[in-house]
Amino acid sequence: MKADNILKIVLPLLVTALILIFWEICGEIGIINTALFSSPSRIASYLINSNVLLAHITHSLMRLGISVLIGYTLGLVVGIIITDYANLGFLEDFVSFFMSIPGIAWAPLFILILGFGDVTIITVGIITAFFPVVYNIIHGLREVNTNLIHLGDILQYNYFQKLTIIKLPAIMNYLLIALKLSFARTWRTVIAVEMIAASMFGLGYMIFDARELINSKAMFTGIIMSGLIYFVIENVFIRIIEKFTVLKWGMKVKI
């Protein structure tokens, strides 16, 4: 392994360890009130011994997965349709407008319409995932080299062949950016909406419920797990997709 790669791994771990050690010492000597700002050792103990954490994580991931799957698919289809029909170009302004609205802002409306629970959380998640995908698909398809389209005409490709063999592979970078944005925005939104709309499980529900009980260990565990889970999604799941698409095809250089 190269020295630069080792440093990329070792330095973040070292900084994290130093922060945790400093945090722990401050808690032990009383600089930090551990009842309100729990120490790393207490958080770790709760993380290991909690019998409900897995249920919270599972429910949040289920909501995230369904939201991104539906939102991404709908966004892909709508983005293709808007690009194919020039007279629908005005919808791009609507997409930009709605994309700027925080996902959590939709929660009160859908709580009134649908009530508390999974339906509301997933609906808000779908909306959050949808608009970044549409936006990226529109801009990606407009950047496809016209020579590739002419090549499809020469090869007598039909519409579906041009789309799947030429256009979508050509905008794979845009598709991956859309996927990253969908996961990032939707994960934040799902956690936030769970705080006000979940009836039982979810990391957001766990954090908010711990606040009611002044259980700082549970709060910090929920916050830390939220960050770790998204870190794994981006650096493992999405990286695997990149490895077998844009990196393999030479569309992106591995850094």
C-alpha positions as CSV (number, residue, x, y, z in Angstrom):
1,M,0.0,0.0,0.0
2,K,1.4,3.5,-0.9
3,A,2.4,5.9,1.8
4,D,-0.3,8.4,0.7
5,N,-3.0,5.8,1.0
6,I,-1.8,4.8,4.4
7,L,-1.9,8.5,5.5
8,K,-5.4,8.9,4.2
9,I,-6.5,6.0,6.5
10,V,-4.2,6.6,9.6
11,L,-4.6,10.4,9.9
12,P,-8.4,10.5,10.2
13,L,-8.3,7.6,12.7
14,L,-5.6,9.3,14.7
15,V,-7.5,12.6,14.9
16,T,-10.7,10.8,15.8
17,A,-8.9,8.9,18.6
18,L,-7.4,12.1,20.0
19,I,-10.8,13.8,20.0
20,L,-12.4,10.8,21.8
21,I,-9.6,10.6,24.4
22,F,-9.8,14.4,25.1
23,W,-13.6,14.1,25.3
24,E,-13.4,11.1,27.7
25,I,-10.8,12.9,30.0
26,C,-12.9,16.1,30.1
27,G,-15.9,13.9,31.3
28,E,-13.9,12.1,33.9
29,I,-12.4,15.2,35.5
30,G,-15.8,17.0,35.5
31,I,-15.2,19.7,32.8
32,I,-18.1,18.2,30.9
33,N,-21.4,17.3,32.5
34,T,-21.7,13.6,31.4
35,A,-25.4,13.6,32.4
36,L,-26.0,16.0,29.5
37,F,-23.0,15.4,27.3
38,S,-22.3,11.7,27.7
39,S,-18.7,10.4,27.5
40,P,-17.4,8.1,24.7
41,S,-17.2,5.1,27.0
42,R,-20.8,5.4,28.1
43,I,-21.9,5.9,24.5
44,A,-19.9,2.8,23.5
45,S,-21.5,0.8,26.3
46,Y,-25.0,1.8,25.2
47,L,-24.1,1.0,21.6
48,I,-23.0,-2.5,22.5
49,N,-25.7,-3.4,25.0
50,S,-28.8,-1.7,23.5
51,N,-31.4,-4.3,22.5
52,V,-33.5,-1.8,20.4
53,L,-30.7,-0.1,18.3
54,L,-30.9,-2.7,15.5
55,A,-34.6,-2.2,15.2
56,H,-34.2,1.6,14.9
57,I,-31.5,1.2,12.3
58,T,-33.5,-1.4,10.3
59,H,-36.6,0.8,10.2
60,S,-34.6,3.9,9.1
61,L,-32.8,2.0,6.4
62,M,-36.0,0.4,5.1
63,R,-37.6,3.9,4.8
64,L,-34.5,5.2,3.1
65,G,-34.3,2.3,0.7
66,I,-37.9,2.5,-0.4
67,S,-37.8,6.3,-0.7
68,V,-34.7,6.3,-2.9
69,L,-35.8,3.4,-5.0
70,I,-39.1,5.0,-5.9
71,G,-37.9,8.6,-6.0
72,Y,-34.8,7.8,-8.2
73,T,-36.9,5.7,-10.6
74,L,-39.6,8.3,-11.0
75,G,-36.9,11.1,-11.3
76,L,-35.1,9.1,-14.0
77,V,-38.3,8.6,-16.0
78,V,-39.5,12.2,-15.6
79,G,-36.1,13.6,-16.5
80,I,-36.0,11.6,-19.7
81,I,-39.5,12.7,-20.7
82,I,-38.7,16.4,-20.0
83,T,-35.5,16.1,-22.1
84,D,-37.2,14.3,-25.0
85,Y,-40.0,16.9,-25.4
86,A,-38.7,20.4,-25.9
87,N,-42.0,22.0,-25.0
88,L,-41.7,20.6,-21.5
89,G,-38.5,22.5,-20.9
90,F,-40.3,25.0,-18.8
91,L,-40.7,22.3,-16.1
92,E,-37.0,22.6,-15.3
93,D,-37.7,25.9,-13.4
94,F,-40.3,24.0,-11.3
95,V,-37.8,21.3,-10.6
96,S,-35.2,23.9,-9.4
97,F,-37.8,25.5,-7.3
98,F,-39.0,22.4,-5.5
99,M,-35.5,21.0,-5.2
100,S,-34.6,24.1,-3.0
101,I,-37.4,23.3,-0.5
102,P,-36.0,21.3,2.5
103,G,-37.6,17.8,2.7
104,I,-38.6,18.4,6.4
105,A,-40.8,21.3,5.3
106,W,-43.2,18.8,3.7
107,A,-43.6,16.8,6.9
108,P,-46.3,18.9,8.6
109,L,-48.4,18.9,5.4
110,F,-48.3,15.1,5.0
111,I,-48.8,14.5,8.7
112,L,-52.1,16.4,8.3
113,I,-53.0,14.4,5.1
114,L,-51.6,10.9,5.9
115,G,-51.1,11.0,9.7
116,F,-48.1,9.7,11.6
117,G,-46.1,6.6,10.5
118,D,-44.2,5.1,7.6
119,V,-46.5,6.4,4.8
120,T,-45.7,10.0,5.7
121,I,-42.0,9.4,6.3
122,I,-41.6,7.5,3.0
123,T,-43.7,10.0,1.0
124,V,-41.6,12.9,2.2
125,G,-38.5,10.8,1.4
126,I,-39.6,10.1,-2.1
127,I,-40.2,13.8,-2.8
128,T,-36.8,14.6,-1.4
129,A,-35.1,11.9,-3.6
130,F,-37.1,12.8,-6.7
131,F,-36.0,16.4,-7.6
132,P,-32.2,16.0,-7.5
133,V,-32.5,13.1,-9.9
134,V,-34.7,14.9,-12.4
135,Y,-32.4,17.9,-12.3
136,N,-29.2,15.8,-13.0
137,I,-30.9,13.7,-15.7
138,I,-32.0,16.8,-17.6
139,H,-28.6,18.4,-17.5
140,G,-26.8,15.1,-18.2
141,L,-28.8,14.2,-21.3
142,R,-28.4,17.7,-22.7
143,E,-24.6,17.1,-22.6
144,V,-24.6,13.9,-24.6
145,N,-22.3,14.2,-27.6
146,T,-24.5,14.5,-30.7
147,N,-22.0,12.3,-32.6
148,L,-23.1,9.4,-30.4
149,I,-26.7,10.1,-31.3
150,H,-25.8,10.1,-35.0
151,L,-23.9,6.9,-34.6
152,G,-27.1,5.3,-33.2
153,D,-29.0,6.5,-36.2
154,I,-26.4,4.9,-38.5
155,L,-26.7,1.7,-36.6
156,Q,-30.5,2.0,-36.9
157,Y,-31.0,1.8,-33.1
158,N,-34.6,2.3,-32.0
159,Y,-35.5,4.8,-29.2
160,F,-35.0,2.2,-26.4
161,Q,-31.6,1.1,-27.8
162,K,-30.4,4.7,-28.1
163,L,-31.5,5.4,-24.5
164,T,-30.0,2.3,-22.9
165,I,-26.9,1.7,-25.0
166,I,-25.8,5.3,-25.8
167,K,-27.5,8.0,-23.7
168,L,-27.6,6.5,-20.1
169,P,-24.1,5.0,-20.2
170,A,-22.8,8.4,-21.5
171,I,-24.3,10.2,-18.5
172,M,-23.3,7.7,-15.8
173,N,-21.4,10.4,-13.9
174,Y,-24.6,12.4,-13.7
175,L,-26.5,9.3,-12.7
176,L,-24.1,8.6,-9.8
177,I,-24.2,12.3,-8.7
178,A,-28.0,12.0,-8.6
179,L,-27.7,8.8,-6.6
180,K,-25.4,10.4,-4.1
181,L,-27.6,13.5,-3.7
182,S,-30.7,11.3,-3.4
183,F,-29.2,9.2,-0.6
184,A,-27.7,12.2,1.2
185,R,-30.7,14.4,1.1
186,T,-33.2,11.6,1.8
187,W,-31.2,10.2,4.7
188,R,-31.2,13.5,6.4
189,T,-34.8,14.0,5.7
190,V,-35.9,10.5,6.9
191,I,-34.0,11.0,10.2
192,A,-35.6,14.5,10.7
193,V,-39.1,13.4,9.8
194,E,-38.8,10.4,12.1
195,M,-38.4,12.8,15.0
196,I,-41.9,14.2,14.5
197,A,-43.8,11.5,12.5
198,A,-42.5,8.1,13.5
199,S,-44.8,6.2,15.9
200,M,-42.3,3.6,17.2
201,F,-38.9,3.0,15.6
202,G,-36.2,4.8,13.6
203,L,-33.0,6.6,14.5
204,G,-34.7,10.0,14.4
205,Y,-37.4,8.7,16.7
206,M,-34.7,7.2,19.0
207,I,-32.9,10.6,19.2
208,F,-36.0,12.6,19.9
209,D,-37.3,10.0,22.4
210,A,-34.0,10.1,24.2
211,R,-34.2,13.9,24.4
212,E,-37.6,13.5,26.2
213,L,-36.0,11.1,28.7
214,I,-32.8,13.2,29.0
215,N,-30.9,10.0,27.9
216,S,-27.8,11.6,26.3
217,K,-26.2,8.1,25.7
218,A,-29.0,7.2,23.4
219,M,-29.0,10.6,21.7
220,F,-25.3,10.5,20.9
221,T,-25.6,6.9,19.8
222,G,-28.4,7.8,17.3
223,I,-26.4,10.8,16.0
224,I,-23.2,8.8,15.6
225,M,-25.0,5.9,13.9
226,S,-26.7,8.3,11.5
227,G,-23.3,9.6,10.4
228,L,-21.7,6.1,10.2
229,I,-24.5,4.6,8.2
230,Y,-24.3,7.3,5.5
231,F,-20.5,7.1,5.5
232,V,-20.9,3.3,4.7
233,I,-23.5,4.0,2.0
234,E,-21.3,6.5,0.2
235,N,-17.9,4.9,0.7
236,V,-18.9,1.3,0.2
237,F,-22.2,0.9,-1.7
238,I,-21.7,3.9,-4.1
239,R,-18.0,3.2,-4.5
240,I,-18.8,-0.4,-5.7
241,I,-21.1,1.0,-8.3
242,E,-18.4,3.5,-9.4
243,K,-15.8,0.8,-9.6
244,F,-17.9,-1.3,-12.0
245,T,-19.1,1.6,-14.1
246,V,-17.3,5.0,-14.5
247,L,-13.9,3.8,-13.2
248,K,-14.0,0.6,-15.3
249,W,-15.1,2.6,-18.4
250,G,-12.4,5.3,-17.9
251,M,-15.0,8.0,-17.4
252,K,-13.5,8.9,-14.0
253,V,-9.9,8.7,-12.7
254,K,-9.4,7.0,-9.4
255,I,-7.8,9.4,-6.9
